[in-house]
């Protein structure tokens, strides 16, 4: 018996069937199984809520723009203790799909607008939501009270070097206090 990975949700719109005169409104709200699959995909402990509401509208003769608001409640593992760290996210999502999109030829190209993509045959708003959620997640979530400890290593018989000893102005402050103390006697 094999454990198949959970199936990621999908909500597709064929570009050829999209209206050109009015926006195509959509709501993406995956069920519990879809949210569980997304949680596994993104390394989350839980994804109790995910909603993306928006529209796809024609932009010119052959291009399209997707604009939406993504809201979510997520539970990530703490980057220190691995304990649960809940968060509430709200992001504005914008993608521009261009029919005549071409990738620049230069070796290194700095893109001003990373929300422009080639126009696909099918726009999957679930993929857009997954990408937007992945980008909105806090990089290093920290549970309340979770702190990095300090490892102290030293040869036997020597004083260990601590972080405070490496602060360059701490020594100057101590010297200044000593000099001011010597001058007052």
C-alpha positions, -999 to 999 in steps of 0.1 A, spaced: 0 0 0 15 34 -10 7 67 7 -1 90 -22 7 127 -14 -24 148 -9 -37 163 -41 -32 200 -43 -63 220 -51 -69 235 -85 -93 261 -99 -87 268 -135 -101 292 -161 -95 287 -198 -82 320 -212 -101 314 -245 -133 313 -225 -127 345 -204 -149 375 -211 -132 404 -227 -157 431 -218 -162 425 -181 -142 410 -153 -144 374 -144 -149 373 -106 -137 343 -86 -134 330 -51 -109 304 -42 -116 287 -9 -102 252 -7 -118 226 15 -101 210 45 -84 184 23 -71 210 -1 -58 232 28 -41 201 43 -24 194 10 -12 230 7 0 229 44 21 199 35 34 215 3 45 247 22 58 230 54 31 244 76 17 227 108 -18 238 98 -37 260 74 -71 265 91 -82 292 67 -74 303 31 -94 326 9 -85 345 -23 -112 367 -38 -105 386 -70 -111 390 -107 -94 383 -140 -100 410 -166 -89 418 -201 -60 442 -204 -58 454 -240 -66 431 -269 -48 399 -258 -35 403 -223 -51 397 -189 -47 410 -154 -55 390 -122 -61 411 -91 -71 396 -58 -69 397 -20 -55 367 -2 -63 361 34 -51 332 55 -46 318 90 -15 297 92 4 278 118 42 275 112 68 257 132 89 280 153 124 285 138 139 278 172 117 255 192 96 240 164 65 248 185 34 262 167 34 298 157 0 311 144 -2 340 121 -29 359 101 -19 370 67 -35 394 42 -19 401 8 -29 419 -23 -21 397 -54 -16 411 -89 -4 392 -120 -3 404 -155 -4 378 -182 11 390 -215 5 371 -248 37 384 -265 59 379 -234 96 374 -242 124 365 -218 153 390 -220 185 376 -235 209 392 -211 228 370 -186 218 391 -156 185 409 -159 169 430 -131 132 429 -134 112 458 -121 79 440 -122 80 403 -112 42 399 -115 43 397 -153 40 362 -168 35 347 -202 -2 342 -210 -10 305 -204 -39 286 -220 -53 281 -185 -50 303 -154 -50 283 -122 -60 307 -94 -50 279 -69 -14 281 -81 -15 319 -78 -28 316 -43 -2 290 -33 26 311 -47 13 343 -30 9 324 3 44 310 1 58 345 -5 38 360 24 48 335 50 72 349 77 107 335 70 117 329 106 86 326 128 94 327 165 71 315 193 67 338 223 96 333 247 117 312 222 153 324 223 185 312 209 208 300 236 244 308 238 270 281 234 301 286 255 333 268 246 367 272 262 398 253 270 399 240 305 413 267 328 405 296 305 376 321 306 351 315 278 347 343 252 311 356 252 291 377 228 294 407 252 332 405 250 330 409 212 311 442 213 337 469 204 321 498 222 315 479 254 352 480 262 353 517 255 324 524 278 341 504 306 373 524 300 355 557 300 337 548 333 371 538 348 388 570 337 359 591 350 360 573 383 398 579 386 394 616 380 369 620 408 390 608 436 
